[in-house]
């Protein structure tokens, strides 16, 4: 490859050595540009607009595929894309103003790495979110050390890894204080026990009536959604599960709970495998007494049609 010309202050319109990528007009400052890119986070983060050379982009795509998995779920792929966007913003921050990116030596910038966390706060990011960014970046630089890209002249050692780790450690106390504050706010907004008991009583009274109506007119969508709503409210008011636990509960899991129940058991335990924290805590369990579990059994008969209900 031929050597590339350095970027001008007005417009970068020359192909870089690292893949011949053309970049748009140079922003007035990396902070202003980074703020524009981080203006929308999550799924709508503008990571696709970050100008990176082809070699770097290909390496990042390879890293993303490893995290998304060949047969990964849509959630896994979404998480991998989120990690990619965070890594891209980090690379963009350190690469700003550098003429040669192909050798990855622009990452050897301890001062830039240490100031990146402060930069995230300056663009309006919560300290917990900044910590999440740095954790993803820490995993990436470890991967970069173990599997260096082709053409890299970066002598990694442990300097870059330690710099990112130090930035993470500097956020430990602010993150703890932020979480304590958020917890206090959430605790002050908890529903009183009296309201939860009223909610449970109304749900227990309404659900059998909904099922009676289903038997009369059929399992129409409006009644089905009403049943879902009241049953979800009842379970959430008892156990405090996230909505995803109830959304992802399957017919097979309900039938499995019915089959595993013995005469000595006081009720049925439904183990919901697909939920947000299953990796850390395993299946989410929902215990129902026989009279409550009968709601689900009755509904499963009704959903199959009038003949099955009879």
Buried (B, 14 or more C-beta within 10 A) or exposed (E): EEEBEEBEEEEBEBBBBBBBBEBEEBBEEBBEBBBEBBEEBEEEBBBEEBBBBEBBBBBBEEBBEEBBEEEBEEEEBBBBBBBBBBBBBBBBBBBBEBBBBBBBBBBBBBEBBBBBBEBBBEBEBBBBBBBBBBBBBBBBBBBBBEEBBEEBEBEBEEBBBEBBBBBBEBBEEBBEEBEEEEEEEEEEEEEEEEEBEEBBEEBBEBBEEBBEBBBEEBBEEEBBEBBBBBBBBBBBBBEEBEEBBBEBBEEEBBBBBEEEBEEEEEEBBBBBEBBBEBEEEEBBBBBBEEEBBBBBBBBBBBBEEEEEBE
